[in-house]
């Protein structure tokens, strides 16, 4: 049971770190990210959410 818990938390932390890193360009409003969001038809305030 302890082994499963450790594996669960390792995977959860790795997933959270990757999600955080992929959100950085959107929050910083990198021009490529803004262009991509505009291409998809989303409003400019959406990357902050």
mmCIF entry with sequence, helices, sheets and N, C-alpha, C, O atoms, coordinates in Angstrom:
data_MODEL
# 
_entry.id   MODEL 
# 
_entity.id                         1 
_entity.type                       polymer 
_entity.pdbx_number_of_molecules   1 
# 
_entity_poly.entity_id                      1 
_entity_poly.type                           'polypeptide(L)' 
_entity_poly.nstd_linkage                   no 
_entity_poly.nstd_monomer                   no 
_entity_poly.pdbx_seq_one_letter_code       
;(UNK)(UNK)(UNK)(UNK)(UNK)(UNK)(UNK)(UNK)(UNK)(UNK)(UNK)(UNK)(UNK)(UNK)(UNK)(UNK)
(UNK)(UNK)(UNK)(UNK)(UNK)(UNK)(UNK)(UNK)(UNK)(UNK)(UNK)(UNK)(UNK)(UNK)(UNK)(UNK)
(UNK)(UNK)(UNK)(UNK)(UNK)(UNK)(UNK)(UNK)(UNK)(UNK)(UNK)(UNK)(UNK)(UNK)(UNK)(UNK)
(UNK)
;
_entity_poly.pdbx_seq_one_letter_code_can   XXXXXXXXXXXXXXXXXXXXXXXXXXXXXXXXXXXXXXXXXXXXXXXXX 
_entity_poly.pdbx_strand_id                 A 
# 
loop_
_entity_poly_seq.entity_id 
_entity_poly_seq.num 
_entity_poly_seq.mon_id 
_entity_poly_seq.hetero 
1 1  UNK n 
1 2  UNK n 
1 3  UNK n 
1 4  UNK n 
1 5  UNK n 
1 6  UNK n 
1 7  UNK n 
1 8  UNK n 
1 9  UNK n 
1 10 UNK n 
1 11 UNK n 
1 12 UNK n 
1 13 UNK n 
1 14 UNK n 
1 15 UNK n 
1 16 UNK n 
1 17 UNK n 
1 18 UNK n 
1 19 UNK n 
1 20 UNK n 
1 21 UNK n 
1 22 UNK n 
1 23 UNK n 
1 24 UNK n 
1 25 UNK n 
1 26 UNK n 
1 27 UNK n 
1 28 UNK n 
1 29 UNK n 
1 30 UNK n 
1 31 UNK n 
1 32 UNK n 
1 33 UNK n 
1 34 UNK n 
1 35 UNK n 
1 36 UNK n 
1 37 UNK n 
1 38 UNK n 
1 39 UNK n 
1 40 UNK n 
1 41 UNK n 
1 42 UNK n 
1 43 UNK n 
1 44 UNK n 
1 45 UNK n 
1 46 UNK n 
1 47 UNK n 
1 48 UNK n 
1 49 UNK n 
# 
_struct_asym.id          A 
_struct_asym.entity_id   1 
# 
loop_
_struct_conf.conf_type_id 
_struct_conf.id 
_struct_conf.pdbx_PDB_helix_id 
_struct_conf.beg_label_comp_id 
_struct_conf.beg_label_asym_id 
_struct_conf.beg_label_seq_id 
_struct_conf.pdbx_beg_PDB_ins_code 
_struct_conf.end_label_comp_id 
_struct_conf.end_label_asym_id 
_struct_conf.end_label_seq_id 
_struct_conf.pdbx_end_PDB_ins_code 
_struct_conf.beg_auth_comp_id 
_struct_conf.beg_auth_asym_id 
_struct_conf.beg_auth_seq_id 
_struct_conf.end_auth_comp_id 
_struct_conf.end_auth_asym_id 
_struct_conf.end_auth_seq_id 
_struct_conf.pdbx_PDB_helix_class 
_struct_conf.details 
_struct_conf.pdbx_PDB_helix_length 
HELX_P HELX_P1 AA1 UNK A 2  ? UNK A 27 ? UNK A 2  UNK A 27 1 ? 26 
HELX_P HELX_P2 AA2 UNK A 31 ? UNK A 40 ? UNK A 31 UNK A 40 1 ? 10 
HELX_P HELX_P3 AA3 UNK A 46 ? UNK A 48 ? UNK A 46 UNK A 48 5 ? 3  
# 
_struct_conf_type.id          HELX_P 
_struct_conf_type.criteria    ? 
_struct_conf_type.reference   ? 
# 
loop_
_atom_site.group_PDB 
_atom_site.id 
_atom_site.type_symbol 
_atom_site.label_atom_id 
_atom_site.label_alt_id 
_atom_site.label_comp_id 
_atom_site.label_asym_id 
_atom_site.label_entity_id 
_atom_site.label_seq_id 
_atom_site.pdbx_PDB_ins_code 
_atom_site.Cartn_x 
_atom_site.Cartn_y 
_atom_site.Cartn_z 
_atom_site.occupancy 
_atom_site.B_iso_or_equiv 
_atom_site.pdbx_formal_charge 
_atom_site.auth_seq_id 
_atom_site.auth_comp_id 
_atom_site.auth_asym_id 
_atom_site.auth_atom_id 
_atom_site.pdbx_PDB_model_num 
ATOM 1   N N  . UNK A 1 1  ? 0.814   -1.190 0.000   1.00 0.00 ? 1  UNK A N  1 
ATOM 2   C CA . UNK A 1 1  ? 0.000   0.000  0.000   1.00 0.00 ? 1  UNK A CA 1 
ATOM 3   C C  . UNK A 1 1  ? 0.866   1.265  0.000   1.00 0.00 ? 1  UNK A C  1 
ATOM 4   O O  . UNK A 1 1  ? 0.555   2.230  -0.698  1.00 0.00 ? 1  UNK A O  1 
ATOM 5   N N  . UNK A 1 2  ? 1.937   1.259  0.774   1.00 0.00 ? 2  UNK A N  1 
ATOM 6   C CA . UNK A 1 2  ? 2.818   2.417  0.849   1.00 0.00 ? 2  UNK A CA 1 
ATOM 7   C C  . UNK A 1 2  ? 3.485   2.676  -0.501  1.00 0.00 ? 2  UNK A C  1 
ATOM 8   O O  . UNK A 1 2  ? 3.652   3.828  -0.901  1.00 0.00 ? 2  UNK A O  1 
ATOM 9   N N  . UNK A 1 3  ? 3.866   1.608  -1.202  1.00 0.00 ? 3  UNK A N  1 
ATOM 10  C CA . UNK A 1 3  ? 4.510   1.741  -2.508  1.00 0.00 ? 3  UNK A CA 1 
ATOM 11  C C  . UNK A 1 3  ? 3.557   2.427  -3.496  1.00 0.00 ? 3  UNK A C  1 
ATOM 12  O O  . UNK A 1 3  ? 3.976   3.289  -4.270  1.00 0.00 ? 3  UNK A O  1 
ATOM 13  N N  . UNK A 1 4  ? 2.305   2.052  -3.469  1.00 0.00 ? 4  UNK A N  1 
ATOM 14  C CA . UNK A 1 4  ? 1.317   2.667  -4.356  1.00 0.00 ? 4  UNK A CA 1 
ATOM 15  C C  . UNK A 1 4  ? 1.132   4.144  -4.051  1.00 0.00 ? 4  UNK A C  1 
ATOM 16  O O  . UNK A 1 4  ? 0.974   4.954  -4.964  1.00 0.00 ? 4  UNK A O  1 
ATOM 17  N N  . UNK A 1 5  ? 1.150   4.492  -2.791  1.00 0.00 ? 5  UNK A N  1 
ATOM 18  C CA . UNK A 1 5  ? 0.996   5.883  -2.387  1.00 0.00 ? 5  UNK A CA 1 
ATOM 19  C C  . UNK A 1 5  ? 2.168   6.727  -2.875  1.00 0.00 ? 5  UNK A C  1 
ATOM 20  O O  . UNK A 1 5  ? 1.977   7.848  -3.348  1.00 0.00 ? 5  UNK A O  1 
ATOM 21  N N  . UNK A 1 6  ? 3.367   6.195  -2.762  1.00 0.00 ? 6  UNK A N  1 
ATOM 22  C CA . UNK A 1 6  ? 4.557   6.915  -3.222  1.00 0.00 ? 6  UNK A CA 1 
ATOM 23  C C  . UNK A 1 6  ? 4.507   7.114  -4.731  1.00 0.00 ? 6  UNK A C  1 
ATOM 24  O O  . UNK A 1 6  ? 4.786   8.207  -5.222  1.00 0.00 ? 6  UNK A O  1 
ATOM 25  N N  . UNK A 1 7  ? 4.158   6.079  -5.459  1.00 0.00 ? 7  UNK A N  1 
ATOM 26  C CA . UNK A 1 7  ? 4.048   6.181  -6.920  1.00 0.00 ? 7  UNK A CA 1 
ATOM 27  C C  . UNK A 1 7  ? 2.973   7.198  -7.297  1.00 0.00 ? 7  UNK A C  1 
ATOM 28  O O  . UNK A 1 7  ? 3.171   8.000  -8.211  1.00 0.00 ? 7  UNK A O  1 
ATOM 29  N N  . UNK A 1 8  ? 1.850   7.169  -6.607  1.00 0.00 ? 8  UNK A N  1 
ATOM 30  C CA . UNK A 1 8  ? 0.767   8.124  -6.867  1.00 0.00 ? 8  UNK A CA 1 
ATOM 31  C C  . UNK A 1 8  ? 1.256   9.559  -6.713  1.00 0.00 ? 8  UNK A C  1 
ATOM 32  O O  . UNK A 1 8  ? 1.012   10.392 -7.586  1.00 0.00 ? 8  UNK A O  1 
ATOM 33  N N  . UNK A 1 9  ? 1.942   9.858  -5.612  1.00 0.00 ? 9  UNK A N  1 
ATOM 34  C CA . UNK A 1 9  ? 2.385   11.224 -5.364  1.00 0.00 ? 9  UNK A CA 1 
ATOM 35  C C  . UNK A 1 9  ? 3.478   11.658 -6.324  1.00 0.00 ? 9  UNK A C  1 
ATOM 36  O O  . UNK A 1 9  ? 3.524   12.825 -6.712  1.00 0.00 ? 9  UNK A O  1 
ATOM 37  N N  . UNK A 1 10 ? 4.349   10.756 -6.712  1.00 0.00 ? 10 UNK A N  1 
ATOM 38  C CA . UNK A 1 10 ? 5.383   11.109 -7.692  1.00 0.00 ? 10 UNK A CA 1 
ATOM 39  C C  . UNK A 1 10 ? 4.748   11.474 -9.023  1.00 0.00 ? 10 UNK A C  1 
ATOM 40  O O  . UNK A 1 10 ? 5.106   12.486 -9.626  1.00 0.00 ? 10 UNK A O  1 
ATOM 41  N N  . UNK A 1 11 ? 3.815   10.664 -9.484  1.00 0.00 ? 11 UNK A N  1 
ATOM 42  C CA . UNK A 1 11 ? 3.132   10.944 -10.754 1.00 0.00 ? 11 UNK A CA 1 
ATOM 43  C C  . UNK A 1 11 ? 2.327   12.232 -10.656 1.00 0.00 ? 11 UNK A C  1 
ATOM 44  O O  . UNK A 1 11 ? 2.308   13.016 -11.605 1.00 0.00 ? 11 UNK A O  1 
ATOM 45  N N  . UNK A 1 12 ? 1.667   12.465 -9.535  1.00 0.00 ? 12 UNK A N  1 
ATOM 46  C CA . UNK A 1 12 ? 0.877   13.679 -9.348  1.00 0.00 ? 12 UNK A CA 1 
ATOM 47  C C  . UNK A 1 12 ? 1.755   14.929 -9.383  1.00 0.00 ? 12 UNK A C  1 
ATOM 48  O O  . UNK A 1 12 ? 1.388   15.925 -10.006 1.00 0.00 ? 12 UNK A O  1 
ATOM 49  N N  . UNK A 1 13 ? 2.897   14.884 -8.727  1.00 0.00 ? 13 UNK A N  1 
ATOM 50  C CA . UNK A 1 13 ? 3.804   16.039 -8.722  1.00 0.00 ? 13 UNK A CA 1 
ATOM 51  C C  . UNK A 1 13 ? 4.365   16.283 -10.114 1.00 0.00 ? 13 UNK A C  1 
ATOM 52  O O  . UNK A 1 13 ? 4.423   17.430 -10.557 1.00 0.00 ? 13 UNK A O  1 
ATOM 53  N N  . UNK A 1 14 ? 4.771   15.250 -10.802 1.00 0.00 ? 14 UNK A N  1 
ATOM 54  C CA . UNK A 1 14 ? 5.308   15.414 -12.162 1.00 0.00 ? 14 UNK A CA 1 
ATOM 55  C C  . UNK A 1 14 ? 4.247   16.007 -13.081 1.00 0.00 ? 14 UNK A C  1 
ATOM 56  O O  . UNK A 1 14 ? 4.540   16.918 -13.855 1.00 0.00 ? 14 UNK A O  1 
ATOM 57  N N  . UNK A 1 15 ? 3.028   15.505 -13.004 1.00 0.00 ? 15 UNK A N  1 
ATOM 58  C CA . UNK A 1 15 ? 1.939   16.022 -13.826 1.00 0.00 ? 15 UNK A CA 1 
ATOM 59  C C  . UNK A 1 15 ? 1.669   17.497 -13.508 1.00 0.00 ? 15 UNK A C  1 
ATOM 60  O O  . UNK A 1 15 ? 1.461   18.301 -14.417 1.00 0.00 ? 15 UNK A O  1 
ATOM 61  N N  . UNK A 1 16 ? 1.671   17.845 -12.236 1.00 0.00 ? 16 UNK A N  1 
ATOM 62  C CA . UNK A 1 16 ? 1.424   19.229 -11.824 1.00 0.00 ? 16 UNK A CA 1 
ATOM 63  C C  . UNK A 1 16 ? 2.515   20.169 -12.325 1.00 0.00 ? 16 UNK A C  1 
ATOM 64  O O  . UNK A 1 16 ? 2.230   21.288 -12.751 1.00 0.00 ? 16 UNK A O  1 
ATOM 65  N N  . UNK A 1 17 ? 3.749   19.717 -12.273 1.00 0.00 ? 17 UNK A N  1 
ATOM 66  C CA . UNK A 1 17 ? 4.868   20.543 -12.760 1.00 0.00 ? 17 UNK A CA 1 
ATOM 67  C C  . UNK A 1 17 ? 4.732   20.770 -14.262 1.00 0.00 ? 17 UNK A C  1 
ATOM 68  O O  . UNK A 1 17 ? 4.922   21.891 -14.733 1.00 0.00 ? 17 UNK A O  1 
ATOM 69  N N  . UNK A 1 18 ? 4.409   19.732 -15.014 1.00 0.00 ? 18 UNK A N  1 
ATOM 70  C CA . UNK A 1 18 ? 4.228   19.892 -16.462 1.00 0.00 ? 18 UNK A CA 1 
ATOM 71  C C  . UNK A 1 18 ? 3.067   20.835 -16.773 1.00 0.00 ? 18 UNK A C  1 
ATOM 72  O O  . UNK A 1 18 ? 3.167   21.659 -17.681 1.00 0.00 ? 18 UNK A O  1 
ATOM 73  N N  . UNK A 1 19 ? 1.979   20.721 -16.037 1.00 0.00 ? 19 UNK A N  1 
ATOM 74  C CA . UNK A 1 19 ? 0.838   21.615 -16.257 1.00 0.00 ? 19 UNK A CA 1 
ATOM 75  C C  . UNK A 1 19 ? 1.223   23.061 -15.942 1.00 0.00 ? 19 UNK A C  1 
ATOM 76  O O  . UNK A 1 19 ? 0.805   23.984 -16.641 1.00 0.00 ? 19 UNK A O  1 
ATOM 77  N N  . UNK A 1 20 ? 2.007   23.252 -14.907 1.00 0.00 ? 20 UNK A N  1 
ATOM 78  C CA . UNK A 1 20 ? 2.455   24.598 -14.562 1.00 0.00 ? 20 UNK A CA 1 
ATOM 79  C C  . UNK A 1 20 ? 3.358   25.193 -15.620 1.00 0.00 ? 20 UNK A C  1 
ATOM 80  O O  . UNK A 1 20 ? 3.217   26.362 -15.977 1.00 0.00 ? 20 UNK A O  1 
ATOM 81  N N  . UNK A 1 21 ? 4.292   24.388 -16.128 1.00 0.00 ? 21 UNK A N  1 
ATOM 82  C CA . UNK A 1 21 ? 5.201   24.884 -17.163 1.00 0.00 ? 21 UNK A CA 1 
ATOM 83  C C  . UNK A 1 21 ? 4.480   25.213 -18.461 1.00 0.00 ? 21 UNK A C  1 
ATOM 84  O O  . UNK A 1 21 ? 4.870   26.151 -19.157 1.00 0.00 ? 21 UNK A O  1 
ATOM 85  N N  . UNK A 1 22 ? 3.449   24.472 -18.798 1.00 0.00 ? 22 UNK A N  1 
ATOM 86  C CA . UNK A 1 22 ? 2.730   24.774 -20.034 1.00 0.00 ? 22 UNK A CA 1 
ATOM 87  C C  . UNK A 1 22 ? 1.838   25.993 -19.890 1.00 0.00 ? 22 UNK A C  1 
ATOM 88  O O  . UNK A 1 22 ? 1.423   26.565 -20.897 1.00 0.00 ? 22 UNK A O  1 
ATOM 89  N N  . UNK A 1 23 ? 1.532   26.407 -18.668 1.00 0.00 ? 23 UNK A N  1 
ATOM 90  C CA . UNK A 1 23 ? 0.684   27.584 -18.456 1.00 0.00 ? 23 UNK A CA 1 
ATOM 91  C C  . UNK A 1 23 ? 1.484   28.884 -18.462 1.00 0.00 ? 23 UNK A C  1 
ATOM 92  O O  . UNK A 1 23 ? 0.908   29.958 -18.639 1.00 0.00 ? 23 UNK A O  1 
ATOM 93  N N  . UNK A 1 24 ? 2.786   28.807 -18.274 1.00 0.00 ? 24 UNK A N  1 
ATOM 94  C CA . UNK A 1 24 ? 3.616   30.014 -18.180 1.00 0.00 ? 24 UNK A CA 1 
ATOM 95  C C  . UNK A 1 24 ? 3.511   30.896 -19.427 1.00 0.00 ? 24 UNK A C  1 
ATOM 96  O O  . UNK A 1 24 ? 3.317   32.102 -19.273 1.00 0.00 ? 24 UNK A O  1 
ATOM 97  N N  . UNK A 1 25 ? 3.626   30.371 -20.648 1.00 0.00 ? 25 UNK A N  1 
ATOM 98  C CA . UNK A 1 25 ? 3.514   31.252 -21.822 1.00 0.00 ? 25 UNK A CA 1 
ATOM 99  C C  . UNK A 1 25 ? 2.159   31.949 -21.920 1.00 0.00 ? 25 UNK A C  1 
ATOM 100 O O  . UNK A 1 25 ? 2.088   33.097 -22.358 1.00 0.00 ? 25 UNK A O  1 
ATOM 101 N N  . UNK A 1 26 ? 1.087   31.273 -21.519 1.00 0.00 ? 26 UNK A N  1 
ATOM 102 C CA . UNK A 1 26 ? -0.229  31.896 -21.587 1.00 0.00 ? 26 UNK A CA 1 
ATOM 103 C C  . UNK A 1 26 ? -0.350  33.036 -20.585 1.00 0.00 ? 26 UNK A C  1 
ATOM 104 O O  . UNK A 1 26 ? -0.872  34.100 -20.917 1.00 0.00 ? 26 UNK A O  1 
ATOM 105 N N  . UNK A 1 27 ? 0.123   32.826 -19.379 1.00 0.00 ? 27 UNK A N  1 
ATOM 106 C CA . UNK A 1 27 ? 0.016   33.845 -18.348 1.00 0.00 ? 27 UNK A CA 1 
ATOM 107 C C  . UNK A 1 27 ? 0.902   35.048 -18.667 1.00 0.00 ? 27 UNK A C  1 
ATOM 108 O O  . UNK A 1 27 ? 0.526   36.184 -18.379 1.00 0.00 ? 27 UNK A O  1 
ATOM 109 N N  . UNK A 1 28 ? 2.060   34.814 -19.252 1.00 0.00 ? 28 UNK A N  1 
ATOM 110 C CA . UNK A 1 28 ? 2.976   35.902 -19.588 1.00 0.00 ? 28 UNK A CA 1 
ATOM 111 C C  . UNK A 1 28 ? 2.597   36.582 -20.900 1.00 0.00 ? 28 UNK A C  1 
ATOM 112 O O  . UNK A 1 28 ? 3.236   37.552 -21.305 1.00 0.00 ? 28 UNK A O  1 
ATOM 113 N N  . UNK A 1 29 ? 1.568   36.080 -21.557 1.00 0.00 ? 29 UNK A N  1 
ATOM 114 C CA . UNK A 1 29 ? 1.095   36.606 -22.837 1.00 0.00 ? 29 UNK A CA 1 
ATOM 115 C C  . UNK A 1 29 ? 2.208   36.672 -23.885 1.00 0.00 ? 29 UNK A C  1 
ATOM 116 O O  . UNK A 1 29 ? 2.434   37.708 -24.511 1.00 0.00 ? 29 UNK A O  1 
ATOM 117 N N  . UNK A 1 30 ? 2.881   35.566 -24.055 1.00 0.00 ? 30 UNK A N  1 
ATOM 118 C CA . UNK A 1 30 ? 3.878   35.434 -25.105 1.00 0.00 ? 30 UNK A CA 1 
ATOM 119 C C  . UNK A 1 30 ? 3.157   35.604 -26.448 1.00 0.00 ? 30 UNK A C  1 
ATOM 120 O O  . UNK A 1 30 ? 2.077   35.046 -26.638 1.00 0.00 ? 30 UNK A O  1 
ATOM 121 N N  . UNK A 1 31 ? 3.740   36.366 -27.379 1.00 0.00 ? 31 UNK A N  1 
ATOM 122 C CA . UNK A 1 31 ? 3.035   36.638 -28.639 1.00 0.00 ? 31 UNK A CA 1 
ATOM 123 C C  . UNK A 1 31 ? 2.542   35.385 -29.371 1.00 0.00 ? 31 UNK A C  1 
ATOM 124 O O  . UNK A 1 31 ? 1.450   35.395 -29.939 1.00 0.00 ? 31 UNK A O  1 
ATOM 125 N N  . UNK A 1 32 ? 3.324   34.320 -29.364 1.00 0.00 ? 32 UNK A N  1 
ATOM 126 C CA . UNK A 1 32 ? 2.878   33.105 -30.036 1.00 0.00 ? 32 UNK A CA 1 
ATOM 127 C C  . UNK A 1 32 ? 1.644   32.500 -29.363 1.00 0.00 ? 32 UNK A C  1 
ATOM 128 O O  . UNK A 1 32 ? 0.750   31.986 -30.036 1.00 0.00 ? 32 UNK A O  1 
ATOM 129 N N  . UNK A 1 33 ? 1.603   32.566 -28.040 1.00 0.00 ? 33 UNK A N  1 
ATOM 130 C CA . UNK A 1 33 ? 0.448   32.035 -27.316 1.00 0.00 ? 33 UNK A CA 1 
ATOM 131 C C  . UNK A 1 33 ? -0.794  32.881 -27.581 1.00 0.00 ? 33 UNK A C  1 
ATOM 132 O O  . UNK A 1 33 ? -1.891  32.346 -27.741 1.00 0.00 ? 33 UNK A O  1 
ATOM 133 N N  . UNK A 1 34 ? -0.620  34.196 -27.627 1.00 0.00 ? 34 UNK A N  1 
ATOM 134 C CA . UNK A 1 34 ? -1.751  35.085 -27.911 1.00 0.00 ? 34 UNK A CA 1 
ATOM 135 C C  . UNK A 1 34 ? -2.260  34.838 -29.324 1.00 0.00 ? 34 UNK A C  1 
ATOM 136 O O  . UNK A 1 34 ? -3.468  34.789 -29.557 1.00 0.00 ? 34 UNK A O  1 
ATOM 137 N N  . UNK A 1 35 ? -1.343  34.685 -30.256 1.00 0.00 ? 35 UNK A N  1 
ATOM 138 C CA . UNK A 1 35 ? -1.720  34.424 -31.652 1.00 0.00 ? 35 UNK A CA 1 
ATOM 139 C C  . UNK A 1 35 ? -2.488  33.105 -31.765 1.00 0.00 ? 35 UNK A C  1 
ATOM 140 O O  . UNK A 1 35 ? -3.483  33.024 -32.486 1.00 0.00 ? 35 UNK A O  1 
ATOM 141 N N  . UNK A 1 36 ? -2.033  32.089 -31.063 1.00 0.00 ? 36 UNK A N  1 
ATOM 142 C CA . UNK A 1 36 ? -2.691  30.790 -31.089 1.00 0.00 ? 36 UNK A CA 1 
ATOM 143 C C  . UNK A 1 36 ? -4.100  30.878 -30.503 1.00 0.00 ? 36 UNK A C  1 
ATOM 144 O O  . UNK A 1 36 ? -5.042  30.326 -31.072 1.00 0.00 ? 36 UNK A O  1 
ATOM 145 N N  . UNK A 1 37 ? -4.248  31.566 -29.370 1.00 0.00 ? 37 UNK A N  1 
ATOM 146 C CA . UNK A 1 37 ? -5.567  31.697 -28.753 1.00 0.00 ? 37 UNK A CA 1 
ATOM 147 C C  . UNK A 1 37 ? -6.513  32.504 -29.652 1.00 0.00 ? 37 UNK A C  1 
ATOM 148 O O  . UNK A 1 37 ? -7.701  32.198 -29.753 1.00 0.00 ? 37 UNK A O  1 
ATOM 149 N N  . UNK A 1 38 ? -5.969  33.534 -30.299 1.00 0.00 ? 38 UNK A N  1 
ATOM 150 C CA . UNK A 1 38 ? -6.789  34.330 -31.215 1.00 0.00 ? 38 UNK A CA 1 
ATOM 151 C C  . UNK A 1 38 ? -7.209  33.484 -32.418 1.00 0.00 ? 38 UNK A C  1 
ATOM 152 O O  . UNK A 1 38 ? -8.336  33.600 -32.899 1.00 0.00 ? 38 UNK A O  1 
ATOM 153 N N  . UNK A 1 39 ? -6.307  32.638 -32.899 1.00 0.00 ? 39 UNK A N  1 
ATOM 154 C CA . UNK A 1 39 ? -6.613  31.759 -34.032 1.00 0.00 ? 39 UNK A CA 1 
ATOM 155 C C  . UNK A 1 39 ? -7.752  30.796 -33.677 1.00 0.00 ? 39 UNK A C  1 
ATOM 156 O O  . UNK A 1 39 ? -8.572  30.466 -34.534 1.00 0.00 ? 39 UNK A O  1 
ATOM 157 N N  . UNK A 1 40 ? -7.805  30.350 -32.437 1.00 0.00 ? 40 UNK A N  1 
ATOM 158 C CA . UNK A 1 40 ? -8.870  29.448 -32.001 1.00 0.00 ? 40 UNK A CA 1 
ATOM 159 C C  . UNK A 1 40 ? -10.190 30.178 -31.757 1.00 0.00 ? 40 UNK A C  1 
ATOM 160 O O  . UNK A 1 40 ? -11.233 29.544 -31.599 1.00 0.00 ? 40 UNK A O  1 
ATOM 161 N N  . UNK A 1 41 ? -10.141 31.527 -31.728 1.00 0.00 ? 41 UNK A N  1 
ATOM 162 C CA . UNK A 1 41 ? -11.350 32.314 -31.560 1.00 0.00 ? 41 UNK A CA 1 
ATOM 163 C C  . UNK A 1 41 ? -11.677 32.661 -30.118 1.00 0.00 ? 41 UNK A C  1 
ATOM 164 O O  . UNK A 1 41 ? -12.786 33.106 -29.823 1.00 0.00 ? 41 UNK A O  1 
ATOM 165 N N  . UNK A 1 42 ? -10.725 32.463 -29.219 1.00 0.00 ? 42 UNK A N  1 
ATOM 166 C CA . UNK A 1 42 ? -10.955 32.774 -27.808 1.00 0.00 ? 42 UNK A CA 1 
ATOM 167 C C  . UNK A 1 42 ? -10.666 34.244 -27.534 1.00 0.00 ? 42 UNK A C  1 
ATOM 168 O O  . UNK A 1 42 ? -9.817  34.838 -28.198 1.00 0.00 ? 42 UNK A O  1 
ATOM 169 N N  . UNK A 1 43 ? -11.365 34.845 -26.556 1.00 0.00 ? 43 UNK A N  1 
ATOM 170 C CA . UNK A 1 43 ? -11.078 36.242 -26.210 1.00 0.00 ? 43 UNK A CA 1 
ATOM 171 C C  . UNK A 1 43 ? -9.723  36.379 -25.528 1.00 0.00 ? 43 UNK A C  1 
ATOM 172 O O  . UNK A 1 43 ? -9.146  35.395 -25.064 1.00 0.00 ? 43 UNK A O  1 
ATOM 173 N N  . UNK A 1 44 ? -9.220  37.620 -25.472 1.00 0.00 ? 44 UNK A N  1 
ATOM 174 C CA . UNK A 1 44 ? -7.875  37.872 -24.942 1.00 0.00 ? 44 UNK A CA 1 
ATOM 175 C C  . UNK A 1 44 ? -7.741  37.600 -23.441 1.00 0.00 ? 44 UNK A C  1 
ATOM 176 O O  . UNK A 1 44 ? -6.642  37.315 -22.966 1.00 0.00 ? 44 UNK A O  1 
ATOM 177 N N  . UNK A 1 45 ? -8.829  37.682 -22.699 1.00 0.00 ? 45 UNK A N  1 
ATOM 178 C CA . UNK A 1 45 ? -8.735  37.470 -21.249 1.00 0.00 ? 45 UNK A CA 1 
ATOM 179 C C  . UNK A 1 45 ? -8.672  36.000 -20.875 1.00 0.00 ? 45 UNK A C  1 
ATOM 180 O O  . UNK A 1 45 ? -8.357  35.687 -19.727 1.00 0.00 ? 45 UNK A O  1 
ATOM 181 N N  . UNK A 1 46 ? -8.951  35.102 -21.777 1.00 0.00 ? 46 UNK A N  1 
ATOM 182 C CA . UNK A 1 46 ? -9.007  33.675 -21.451 1.00 0.00 ? 46 UNK A CA 1 
ATOM 183 C C  . UNK A 1 46 ? -7.695  33.066 -20.993 1.00 0.00 ? 46 UNK A C  1 
ATOM 184 O O  . UNK A 1 46 ? -7.725  32.219 -20.100 1.00 0.00 ? 46 UNK A O  1 
ATOM 185 N N  . UNK A 1 47 ? -6.530  33.440 -21.547 1.00 0.00 ? 47 UNK A N  1 
ATOM 186 C CA . UNK A 1 47 ? -5.292  32.822 -21.057 1.00 0.00 ? 47 UNK A CA 1 
ATOM 187 C C  . UNK A 1 47 ? -5.027  33.038 -19.560 1.00 0.00 ? 47 UNK A C  1 
ATOM 188 O O  . UNK A 1 47 ? -4.339  32.230 -18.936 1.00 0.00 ? 47 UNK A O  1 
ATOM 189 N N  . UNK A 1 48 ? -5.558  34.104 -18.989 1.00 0.00 ? 48 UNK A N  1 
ATOM 190 C CA . UNK A 1 48 ? -5.341  34.337 -17.562 1.00 0.00 ? 48 UNK A CA 1 
ATOM 191 C C  . UNK A 1 48 ? -6.113  33.341 -16.697 1.00 0.00 ? 48 UNK A C  1 
ATOM 192 O O  . UNK A 1 48 ? -5.728  33.074 -15.559 1.00 0.00 ? 48 UNK A O  1 
ATOM 193 N N  . UNK A 1 49 ? -7.184  32.801 -17.230 1.00 0.00 ? 49 UNK A N  1 
ATOM 194 C CA . UNK A 1 49 ? -7.974  31.852 -16.457 1.00 0.00 ? 49 UNK A CA 1 
ATOM 195 C C  . UNK A 1 49 ? -7.264  30.533 -16.379 1.00 0.00 ? 49 UNK A C  1 
ATOM 196 O O  . UNK A 1 49 ? -7.771  29.594 -15.765 1.00 0.00 ? 49 UNK A O  1 
# 
